[in-house]
Amino acid sequence: MNSVYSFLLVSASLCCVLFNAALAHADDSKAEKKSPTYVSLAVENDNFGGNSDRYYSSGVRLTWFNEGIDVPPGIDQLAEHVPTFDLNETTSVFYTVGQNLYTPKDIRIEDQPDDDRPWAGFLYGSVGLSTTTWNEDIPAHVDELEFTLGVVGPEALGKPTQRFVHKYFTGSPDPRGWKNQLEFEPGVILSWERRIPRALSYDGRFVKMRVEPNFSVALGNIYTHGGVGATLVLGSSLEEDTPTRVRPSIPGTGVFRGAPDELNWQVFAGLDGRVVGRNIFLDGNTFSDSHSVDKHILVGDASAGFSLTYGDYRMSYTLNARTKEFESQDEESIFGSVTLSTRF
């Protein structure tokens, strides 16, 4: 239990440091420029889609995104060593805390099935940068750089989280196999992503259309993969970004530009594929023996959803189908995502 208390203390301290740093940078920047801040809460769950309660069971991601504050010290030095990333006057900063849960197919079985994925939780915090490169008055591309620190194992609090949600919210069966989860391991991920928001676009009177290709790389002991994909967006405005999601997913920041009394809508669909070098939730612990399964090197996602924005608030829903991630998996994963965002 000492390790749990130590981790909680460190996590709470880290969150306080990140939050205080965010507030300090925001206060320092107010005198120079006023830029909107966006707060988004994304909740993903298989009960929102396939109602299956298996594999990727749930994910929660809370993001604070500001377009006008200074880059935190140390992060700017890290960004300067990334060849494709350019710090400029458009650079925005975002902070995230989140938790992901992964379970085998049948959560009512106490023992770990030999041919099914490990039980695992991931609790993390991250800081990221987003930079837009413009071609006249059109965004040529958007680069994102995110540095994530987290923990896998009992310290990720997967067991109490899932039991609490199942008991008080979903009425799902009690998960009985958390004693088999992956061992404690700190996690680091450095991820880069490039989006081309208007590779193709059409600005009609009633409907706007754009096609957004994306490219991504993630390196770390939690995830190592490279990906490519594209999203088709139809809506009332070309200024609406796709909603924030739990990584890996269709990319988006959740930024929206509408006036306070304006109603905007958006529907979108996307395809993404990844070449997976490492996934700790399938490969098992990096530095100790643990249960693992033979993963698929190629994994794809198909997503579709919509968003509604009115004034300073937005709600979105996304349905996602993910191909089989390991050899003995008997069906694809289907899950939904609900994202609530506000601007101030």
Secondary structure, DSSP 8 states (H G I E B T S, - for coil): -HHHHHHHHHHHHHHHHHHHHHHHHHHHHHTT----EEEEEEEEEGGGTT----EEEEEEEEEEEESSS---TTHHHHHHTSTT----TT-EEEEEEEEEEEE-S-TT-SS--TTS---EEEEEEEEEEEEEEEETTEEEEEEEEEEEEEEESGGG-HHHHHHHHIIIII-------GGGS---EEEEEEEEEEE-TTSEEEE-SS-EEEEEEEEEEEEESSEEEEEEEEEEEEES-TT------SSSSS---------TT-EEEEEEEEEEEEEEEEEHHHH--SSS------B-SEEEEEEEEEEEEETTEEEEEEEEEE---BTT--S-EEEEEEEEEEE-
